[in-house]
Amino acid sequence: MDWISHALTFLFVINIILAITVVFLERRNVAATWSWLMVLLFIPILGFILYVVFGQNLSRRKLYKWNRLMLERVQTVISEQREQLMDGTLPYIDPMVSEYRDLIYLNVATNDAFLTQDNGVHIFTDGVAKFSDLLMKIEAAESHIHMQYYIVKNDSLGQKIMQALTKKAEQGVSVKFLYDDIGSRSLKDAFFRDFLKAGGQKAAFFPSRIPYLNYRVNYRNHRKLVIIDGQIGYMGGFNIGNEYLGLDPKFGYWRDTHLRLTGSVVRALQSRFILDWNLASSTMIEVDSHYFPEPKISEETSNVPMQIVASGPNEAWPHFVYTFLKMIHMAKSRILLQTPYFIPEESMLNALRIAALSGIDVRIMIPEKADHLFVHWASLYYVGELLRAGVKCYLYDQGFLHAKTIIVDGRVASVGTANFDIRSLRLNFETNALMYHAETAKKLENTFWKDMEGCMELTLEEYDKRSLRIRFLESVSKLISPIL
């Protein structure tokens, strides 16, 4: 039996070493640290495997290599805007934008998210409308199409998109297609065969080195970006698949929010795509002026001031944590928040509590249906914490709510790919658009009010009636929520 004793001793030593690594060497928040310590100590062998698969930390790795020309352009713009913001000389098209100088500066200084003010925004809340519009713009492309999605399905929508891209590649348009290796794990080479023959290019983000096993289950590229001819950009919550058209009976109608952008802001989307592509592909994009043309003036252009905020696990700062916190603290009358997954950090939970206790109208909308049960139970736990502070919560039950939207005071709004959970805030590569524009924020607010008609309000009285089983599941889910 000595070998059993030696084996147990060996496992104990390995656990101690891993625990020391988690606590002292990895740059993690306290909640995630305690969650991993529990996993390592209570399930030694499986815990080690889970840590290898889920627990890596990219925060100290420099993943992106900026092209010299791109870096010089960005640094020049950023330097000028920082100085103008500090000395109050930045010209604002709309005087209201100056009220958010601190928020703008935060993202200029820490995220290189320069402010542009000549942008047009079209909001999509329906997948059929969004993809119909996208296909029309693909068909009209003349120079290049850069497309990036987290989930791509080989179904009728996926095939329709790929056929449209293949046709443009055959016409001589440069087409690049980037997808996430885990999010789109069901894709096979056959899906791209005709596309590649036509001259299109594809790349997978953080692909597996071992067939059928990708140890980077965390740190996925959750962005959904399309850039056409450097003039039109798309970003938001819709992935590519029939379910996003409302054709999956499990979810029913799919309620999401997506943007079509024009103006100088498209340059920021283009820069982000190029960085992601050059990280994922062996065929580098050489930065050229034709990728960054002068914006065309269109009927849609309405001078919407915007910043594109990007975040990832390799960054020094958790940009969306700071951005959302700043937006919450700047609120004067109301905060409207839509997210499919609500697992906030403690600082964000307290910020929402303080806002509600200060008399600000705070409303949170999450789906009534669950696509990830533990995440759903954890979301309900945190919602319950806020109900006691006077926050109002609504459960969307007309399908599945996947929108990632925050609107503050009907004046500033954030729309993009980042959910209000640890995975989006700390682990995934995400992109959001910050819009400082009352008219656009009002449109998003009106969508929120309309969505409320298809919701059931979860009151504190109803919440307190939940069964012991649900209370137990919520508590367990809350404990492991930092690593969900």
For each residue, the residues with C-beta under 8 A, 3 or more apart:
1: 4 5
2: 5 6
3: 6 7
4: 1 7 8
5: 1 2 8 9
6: 2 3 9 10
7: 3 4 10 11
8: 4 5 11 12
9: 5 6 12 13
10: 6 7 13 14
11: 7 8 14 15 44 45
12: 8 9 15 16 44
13: 9 10 16 17
14: 10 11 17 18 44 48
15: 11 12 18 19 40 41 44 47 48
16: 12 13 19 20
17: 13 14 20 21
18: 14 15 21 22 40 48 51
19: 15 16 22 23 37 40 41
20: 16 17 23 24 25
21: 17 18 24 25 26
22: 18 19 25 26 28 33 36 37 40 51 55
23: 19 20 26 33 37
24: 20 21
25: 20 21 22
26: 21 22 23 33 55 57
27: 57 59 60
28: 22 32 33 36 57
29: 32 33 345 426 482
30: 33 34
31: 34 35 345 346 422 481 482
32: 28 29 35 36 422 426 482 483
33: 22 23 26 28 29 30 36 37
34: 30 31 37 38 482
35: 31 32 38 39 479 480 481 482 483
36: 22 28 32 33 39 40 51 55 483
37: 19 22 23 33 34 40 41
38: 34 35 41 42 479 480
39: 35 36 42 43 47 50 51 483
40: 15 18 19 22 36 37 43 44 47 48 51
41: 15 19 37 38 44 47
42: 38 39 47
43: 39 40 46 47 50
44: 11 12 14 15 40 41 47 48
45: 11 48 49
46: 43 49 50
47: 15 39 40 41 42 43 44 50 51
48: 14 15 18 40 44 45 51 52
49: 45 46 52 53
50: 39 43 46 47 53 54 55
51: 18 22 36 39 40 47 48 54 55
52: 48 49 55 56 215
53: 49 50 215 217
54: 50 51 217 218 483
55: 22 26 36 50 51 52 218 483
56: 52 215 216 218 219
57: 26 27 28 60 313
58: 61 63 219 312 313 314
59: 27 313 314 315 316
60: 27 57
61: 58 314
62: 65 314
63: 58 279 312 314
64: 275 278 279 314
65: 62 278 279
66: 70 71 74 275
67: 70 71 274 278 286 287
68: 71 72
69: 72 73 287
70: 66 67 73 74 271 274 287
71: 66 67 68 74 75
72: 68 69 75 76
73: 69 70 76 77
74: 66 70 71 77 78 112 114 271
75: 71 72 78 79
76: 72 73 79 80
77: 73 74 80 81 114
78: 74 75 81 82 108 112 114
79: 75 76 82 83
80: 76 77 83 84
81: 77 78 84 85 90 108 114 115
82: 78 79 85 86 105 108 109
83: 79 80 86 87 89
84: 80 81 87 88 89 90
85: 81 82 88 90 101 104 105 108
86: 82 83 105
87: 83 84
88: 84 85
89: 83 84
90: 81 84 85 101 115
91:
92: 95 96 97 98 117 305
93: 97 117 303 305
94: 97 117 303 305 436 437 438
95: 92 98
96: 92 99 411 436 438
97: 92 93 94 100 104 117 305 436
98: 92 95 101
99: 96 411
100: 97 103 104 330 411 412 436
101: 85 90 98 104 105
102: 105 106 326 330
103: 100 106 107 323 326 327 330 412 434
104: 85 97 100 101 107 108 115 307 436
105: 82 85 86 101 102 108 109
106: 102 103 109 110 111 322 323 326
107: 103 104 110 111 113 307 309 319 323 434
108: 78 81 82 85 104 105 111 112 113 114 115 307
109: 82 105 106
110: 106 107 316 317 319 322
111: 106 107 108 309 310 311 317 319
112: 74 78 108
113: 107 108 268 307 308 309 310 434
114: 74 77 78 81 108 268 307
115: 81 90 104 108 305 306 307
116: 119 263 264 265 267 268 305 306 307
117: 92 93 94 97 264 303 304 305 306
118: 263 264 295 301 303
119: 116 261 262 263 264 265 301 302 303 304 305 306
120: 261 262 263 298 300 301 302 304
121: 259 260 261 300 302 304 306 435 437 440
122: 133 259 260 261 300
123: 257 258 259 415 440 443 444 447
124: 127 129 130 133 236 238 256 257 258 259 260
125: 129 255 256 257 258 403 447
126: 129 130
127: 124 130 131 238 244 245 246 254 256
128: 131 132 245 246
129: 124 125 126 132 133
130: 124 126 127 133 134 234 236 238 258
131: 127 128 134 135 157 161 238 244 245
132: 128 129 135 136
133: 122 124 129 130 136 137 260
134: 130 131 137 138 161 226 234
135: 131 132 138 139 160 161 164
136: 132 133 139 140
137: 133 134 140 141 228 232 260
138: 134 135 141 145 161 164 165 168 228
139: 135 136 164 167 168
140: 136 137 228
141: 137 138 144 145 168 173 228 229
142: 173 229
143: 173 174 229 230 290
144: 141 173 174 175 176 227 228 229 230 290 291
145: 138 141 165 168 173 174 175 176 226 227 228 229
146: 176 178 225 226 227 228 270 273 274 277
147: 165 175 176 177 178 225 226
148: 177 178 179 221 223 224 225 226 273 276 277
149: 152 178 179 180 183 184 224 239 240
150: 179 180 183 184 220 221 222 223 224 239 417
151: 180 183 184 239 240 241
152: 149 158 179 183 184 187 239 240 241
153: 157 158 184 186 239 240 241 242 243
154: 158 159 186 187 188 191
155: 158 159 241 242
156: 159 160 242
157: 131 153 160 161 240 241 242 244 245
158: 152 153 154 155 161 162 191 240 241
159: 154 155 156 162 163 191
160: 135 156 157 163 164
161: 131 134 135 138 157 158 164 165 240
162: 158 159 165 166 191 192 194 195
163: 159 160 166 167 194
164: 135 138 139 160 161 167 168
165: 138 145 147 161 162 168 169 175 177 195 200
166: 162 163 169 170 194 195 198 200
167: 139 163 164 170 171 198
168: 138 139 141 145 164 165 171 173 175
169: 165 166 172 173 174 175 195 198 199 200
170: 166 167 198 199
171: 167 168
172: 169 199
173: 141 142 143 144 145 168 169
174: 143 144 145 169
175: 144 145 147 165 168 169 195 199 200 201
176: 144 145 146 147 200 201 202 203 277 281 285
177: 147 148 165 192 195 200 201 202 203
178: 146 147 148 149 202 203 204 205 221 273 276 277 280 281
179: 148 149 150 152 183 184 187 202 203 204 205
180: 149 150 151 183 184 204 205 206 220 221 222
181: 184 185 204 205 206 207 208 214
182: 185 206 214 216 217 220
183: 149 150 151 152 179 180 220 221 222 239
184: 149 150 151 152 153 179 180 181 187 204
185: 181 182 214
186: 153 154
187: 152 154 179 184 191 192
188: 154 191
189: 192 193
190: 193
191: 154 158 159 162 187 188
192: 162 177 187 189 195 196 200 202
193: 189 190 196 197
194: 162 163 166 197 198
195: 162 165 166 169 175 177 192 198 200 202
196: 192 193 199 200 201 202
197: 193 194
198: 166 167 169 170 194 195
199: 169 170 172 175 196
200: 165 166 169 175 176 177 192 195 196
201: 175 176 177 196 281 283
202: 176 177 178 179 192 195 196
203: 176 177 178 179 277 280 281 283
204: 178 179 180 181 184 207 280
205: 178 179 180 181 220 221 276 279 280 429
206: 180 181 182 214 216 219 220 221 280
207: 181 204 214 280
208: 181 211 212 213 214 215 216
209:
210: 213 214 215
211: 208
212: 208
213: 208 210
214: 181 182 185 206 207 208 210 217
215: 52 53 56 208 210
216: 56 182 206 208 219 220
217: 53 54 182 214 220
218: 54 55 56 313 423 427 428
219: 56 58 206 216 312 313 427 428 429
220: 150 180 182 183 205 206 216 217 427 428 429
221: 148 150 178 180 183 205 206 276 280 428 429
222: 150 180 183 417 418 424 428 429 430
223: 148 150 235 272 276 310 417 429 430 431
224: 148 149 150 234 235 236 237 238 239 258 417
225: 146 147 148 233 234 235 269 272 273 431
226: 134 145 146 147 148 232 233 234 235
227: 144 145 146 230 232 233 234 266 269 270 273
228: 137 138 140 141 144 145 146 231 232 233
229: 141 142 143 144 145 232 293
230: 143 144 227 266 267 270 290 291 292 293
231: 228 262 266 293 295 296
232: 137 226 227 228 229 260 261 262 266
233: 225 226 227 228 260 261 262 265 266 269 270
234: 130 134 224 225 226 227 258 259 260 261
235: 223 224 225 226 258 259 261 269 308 415 416 417 431 433
236: 124 130 224 256 257 258 259 404 415 416 417
237: 224 256 257 258 402 403 404 416 417
238: 124 127 130 131 224 244 254 256 258 402
239: 149 150 151 152 153 183 224 244
240: 149 151 152 153 157 158 161 244
241: 151 152 153 155 157 158 244
242: 153 155 156 157 245 247 248
243: 153 246 247 248 250 251 254
244: 127 131 157 238 239 240 241 254 256
245: 127 128 131 157 242 254
246: 127 128 243 251 252 253 254 399
247: 242 243
248: 242 243 251 252 254
249: 252
250: 243
251: 243 246 248 254 369 371 399 400
252: 246 248 249 398 399 400
253: 246 398 399 400
254: 127 238 243 244 245 246 248 251 399 400 402
255: 125 396 398 399 400 401 402 403 451
256: 124 125 127 236 237 238 244 402 403
257: 123 124 125 236 237 338 403 404 405 415 444 447
258: 123 124 125 130 224 234 235 236 237 238
259: 121 122 123 124 234 235 236 415 433
260: 121 122 124 133 137 232 233 234
261: 119 120 121 122 232 233 234 235 265 266 269 306 433
262: 119 120 231 232 233 265 266 295 296 298 300 301
263: 116 118 119 120 266 295 301 304 306
264: 116 117 118 119 267 268 295
265: 116 119 233 261 262 268 269 306 308 433
266: 227 230 231 232 233 261 262 263 269 270 295
267: 116 230 264 270 271 292
268: 113 114 116 264 265 271 272 307 308
269: 225 227 233 235 261 265 266 272 273 308 431
270: 146 227 230 233 266 267 273 274 291 292
271: 70 74 267 268 274 275
272: 223 225 268 269 275 276 308 310 431
273: 146 148 178 225 227 269 270 276 277
274: 67 70 146 270 271 277 278 285 287 291
275: 64 66 271 272 278 279
276: 148 178 205 221 223 272 273 279 280 429
277: 146 148 176 178 203 273 274 280 281 285
278: 64 65 67 274 275 281 284 285
279: 63 64 65 205 275 276
280: 178 203 204 205 206 207 221 276 277
281: 176 178 201 203 277 278 284
282:
283: 201 203
284: 278 281
285: 176 274 277 278 291
286: 67
287: 67 69 70 274 291 292
288: 291
289: 292 293
290: 143 144 230 293
291: 144 230 270 274 285 287 288
292: 230 267 270 287 289
293: 229 230 231 289 290 296
294:
295: 118 231 262 263 264 266 301
296: 231 262 293
297: 301
298: 120 262 301
299:
300: 120 121 122 262
301: 118 119 120 262 263 295 297 298
302: 119 120 121 437 439
303: 93 94 117 118 119
304: 117 119 120 121 263 435 436 437 440
305: 92 93 94 97 115 116 117 119 435 436 437
306: 115 116 117 119 121 261 263 265 433 434 435 436 437
307: 104 107 108 113 114 115 116 268 433 434
308: 113 235 265 268 269 272 431 432 433 434
309: 107 111 113 319 320 323 414 416 431 432 433 434
310: 111 113 223 272 319 429 430 431
311: 111 315 318 319 320 418 425 429 430 431
312: 58 63 219 315 428 429 430
313: 57 58 59 218 219 426 427 428 429
314: 58 59 61 62 63 64
315: 59 311 312 318 319
316: 59 110
317: 110 111 322
318: 311 315 321 322 425 426
319: 107 110 111 309 310 311 315 322 323
320: 309 311 323 324 418 424 425 430 432
321: 318 324 325 345 347 348 425 426
322: 106 110 317 318 319 325 326
323: 103 106 107 309 319 320 326 327 414 432 434
324: 320 321 327 328 348 406 414 420
325: 321 322 328 329 347 348 351
326: 102 103 106 322 323 329 330
327: 103 323 324 330 331 335 406 408 412 414
328: 324 325 331 335 348 351 352 355 408
329: 325 326 351 355
330: 100 102 103 326 327 408 412
331: 327 328 334 335 355 360 408 409
332: 360 409
333: 360 361 409 410
334: 331 360 361 362 363 408 409 410
335: 327 328 331 352 355 360 361 362 363 406 407 408
336: 363 365 405 406 407 408 444 445 448
337: 362 363 364 365 405 406 407 420
338: 257 364 365 366 401 403 404 405 406 448 451
339: 342 364 365 366 403 404 405 419 420 421
340: 366 367 371 400 401 402 403 404 419
341: 366 372 375 376 379 419 420 421 423 424
342: 339 364 366 379 382 383 420 421
343: 375 378 379 382 420 421 422 423 481 482 484
344: 348 349 352 382 420 421
345: 29 31 321 348 349 422 425
346: 31 349 350
347: 321 325 350 351
348: 321 324 325 328 344 345 351 352 420
349: 344 345 346 352 353 382 385 386
350: 346 347 353 354
351: 325 328 329 347 348 354 355
352: 328 335 344 348 349 355 356 362 364 386 389 391
353: 349 350 356 357 385 386 389 391
354: 350 351 357 358
355: 328 329 331 335 351 352 358 360 362
356: 352 353 360 362 386 389 390 391
357: 353 354 389 390
358: 354 355
359:
360: 331 332 333 334 335 355 356
361: 333 334 335 392
362: 334 335 337 352 355 356 386 390 391 392
363: 334 335 336 337 391 392 393 394 448
364: 337 338 339 342 352 383 386 391 392 393 394
365: 336 337 338 339 393 394 395 396 401 448 451 452 455
366: 338 339 340 341 342 379 383 393 394 395 396 401
367: 340 370 371 376 395 396 397 400 401 402
368: 395 396 397 455 456
369: 251 397 399 400
370: 367 373 375 376 377
371: 251 340 367 376 400
372: 341 375 376 484
373: 370 376 377
374: 377 378 476 477 480 484
375: 341 343 370 372 378 379 421 477 481 484
376: 341 367 370 371 372 373 379 380
377: 370 373 374 380 381 470 473 474 476 477
378: 343 374 375 381 382 474 477 478 480 481 484
379: 341 342 343 366 375 376 382 383 421
380: 376 377 383 384 463 470 474
381: 377 378 384 385 474 475 477 478 481
382: 342 343 344 349 378 379 385 386 478 481
383: 342 364 366 379 380 386 387 391 393 458 463
384: 380 381 387 388 460 463 474
385: 349 353 381 382 388 389
386: 349 352 353 356 362 364 382 383 389 391 393
387: 383 384 390 391 393 458 459 460 463
388: 384 385 460
389: 352 353 356 357 385 386
390: 356 357 362 387
391: 352 353 356 362 363 364 383 386 387
392: 361 362 363 364 457
393: 363 364 365 366 383 386 387 457 458
394: 363 364 365 366 451 452 455 456 457 458
395: 365 366 367 368 455 456 457 458
396: 255 365 366 367 368 399 400 401 451 454 455
397: 367 368 369 454 455 456
398: 252 253 255 454 455
399: 246 251 252 253 254 255 369 396
400: 251 252 253 254 255 340 367 369 371 396
401: 255 338 340 365 366 367 396 451
402: 237 238 254 255 256 340 367
403: 125 237 255 256 257 338 339 340 415
404: 236 237 257 338 339 340 415 416 417 418 419 420 424 432
405: 257 336 337 338 339 413 414 415 444 448
406: 324 327 335 336 337 338 413 414 420
407: 335 336 337 410 412 413 441 444 445 448
408: 327 328 330 331 334 335 336 411 412 413 441
409: 331 332 333 334 412 441
410: 333 334 407 438 441 442 445
411: 96 99 100 408 436 437 438 441
412: 100 103 327 330 407 408 409 434 435 436 437 441
413: 405 406 407 408 434 435 437 440 441 444
414: 309 323 324 327 405 406 432 433 434 435
415: 123 235 236 257 259 403 404 405 432 433 435 444
416: 235 236 237 309 404 430 431 432 433
417: 150 222 223 224 235 236 237 404 424 430 431 432
418: 222 311 320 404 424 425 428 430 431 432
419: 339 340 341 404 423 424
420: 324 337 339 341 342 343 344 348 404 406 424 425
421: 339 341 342 343 344 375 379 424 425 481 484
422: 31 32 343 345 425 426 427 481 482 483 484
423: 218 341 343 419 426 427 428 484
424: 222 320 341 404 417 418 419 420 421 427 428 430
425: 311 318 320 321 345 418 420 421 422
426: 29 32 313 318 321 422 423
427: 218 219 220 313 422 423 424
428: 218 219 220 221 222 312 313 418 423 424
429: 205 219 220 221 222 223 276 310 311 312 313
430: 222 223 310 311 312 320 416 417 418 424
431: 223 225 235 269 272 308 309 310 311 416 417 418
432: 308 309 320 323 404 414 415 416 417 418
433: 235 259 261 265 306 307 308 309 414 415 416
434: 103 107 113 306 307 308 309 323 412 413 414
435: 121 304 305 306 412 413 414 415 440 441
436: 94 96 97 100 104 304 305 306 411 412
437: 94 121 302 304 305 306 411 412 413 440 441
438: 94 96 410 411 441 442
439: 302 442 443
440: 121 123 304 413 435 437 443 444
441: 407 408 409 410 411 412 413 435 437 438 444 445
442: 410 438 439 445 446
443: 123 439 440 446 447
444: 123 257 336 405 407 413 415 440 441 447 448
445: 336 407 410 441 442 448 449
446: 442 443 449 450
447: 123 125 257 443 444 450 451
448: 336 338 363 365 405 407 444 445 451 452
449: 445 446 452 453
450: 446 447 453
451: 255 338 365 394 396 401 447 448 454 455
452: 365 394 448 449 455
453: 449 450
454: 396 397 398 451
455: 365 368 394 395 396 397 398 451 452
456: 368 394 395 397
457: 392 393 394 395
458: 383 387 393 394 395 462 463
459: 387 462 463
460: 384 387 388 463 464
461: 464 465
462: 458 459 465
463: 380 383 384 387 458 459 460 466
464: 460 461
465: 461 462
466: 463 470 471 474
467: 470 471
468: 471 472
469: 472 473
470: 377 380 466 467 473 474
471: 466 467 468 474 475
472: 468 469 475 476
473: 377 469 470 476 477
474: 377 378 380 381 384 466 470 471 477 478
475: 381 471 472 478 479
476: 374 377 472 473 479 480
477: 374 375 377 378 381 473 474 480 481 484
478: 378 381 382 474 475 481
479: 35 38 475 476
480: 35 38 374 378 476 477 483 484
481: 31 35 343 375 378 381 382 421 422 477 478 484
482: 29 31 32 34 35 343 422
483: 32 35 36 39 54 55 422 480
484: 343 372 374 375 378 421 422 423 477 480 481
